[in-house]
């Protein structure tokens, strides 16, 4: 009996979370359709369209340690492949002459 009540509570919790998430998507979808309709009406009336820039995207993004390490590792591998390709091609070019 306890297990049944615990399962019922967990299922109720999942349903509540699911409905909360779906409500957010509906609001986002409505906002998107409103913006599209506003844009289409401004284009139809030949009004200049002002670009909507999110101010948070103008902030400079700092790289964290993992991304900078991945970037350095990637550049090292590219340089290693480039150098080894040049060495092997020079060897074959020397043998061909």
N, C-alpha and C positions, 0 to 999 in steps of 0.2 A: 504494500500500500504506500509506503514512504517513497519507494522508487517511482511509482506511478505519479505521485504528487510532484516529485522532483523533476521528472520528465515533462510533466504538464507545465510547470513553471519555466523550464528552460525553453520549451517550444513557444510559450507566450512571450518570453523575452526576445526570442529570435523574430517572431512576427512583429513585435513592437519596433525593433531595430530596423527591420525591413521596410515597414511602412514609413518610418521617419526618413530613411534614406530615399525612398521613392518620392516623398513629398518634396525633398530638396531638388531632385532632378526635374520634377514638374515645374517648380518655380524657375529654375535655370532655363528650362526649355521655353517657358512663357516670356522671360526676359529676352532671350535670343530672338524669338519671333517678333517681339515688339521692336527691337533694334533693327531687324531686317526690314520690317514694314516702314519704319521711320527713314531708313536709308533709301529704300525704293521710292518713297514719296518725294524725298529731297532731290533725287536724281530725275524723277519725272518732271519736277518743277524747274529744272535747270538751275538749282541753287548750288553754290560751291559747297563741297562736302568737307567738313573739318575733321581731320584725323583725330580719333580718340586715343590718346596715349596714356597708358597706365603709368603713374609716376613711380611706382615701385620698380618697374623694369628699367628705369633710367639710372638706378643705383649701380655702382660698379660691383661686380661679383668677385669675391675673393675665393681663390682656390684653396681647398682644404689639403691636408697632407696626402691623403690617398690619391686625389686627382693629380697633384703635382708629381708624385712618385710615378704614377702611371704614365704621365706625359714624358717624364725623363726616360723611363724604361722603353717606351715606344720609340722615342728619338734615338736611343742607343741601338735598338734593334735595327732601325732603318739605316743608321750609319754603318753598322756591322755588315748588313747585307750589301749595301752599296760598295763598301771597301772590298769585301770578298769577291763581289762580281767583277770589280775592276782588276783585282789581282788575277783571278782565273782567266779573264779575257786577255790580259797581258801575257800570261803564260802560253795560252793557245796561239796568240798572235806571234809570239817569239818562236814557237815550234813550227808555225806555218811558213815562216821566212826561211 
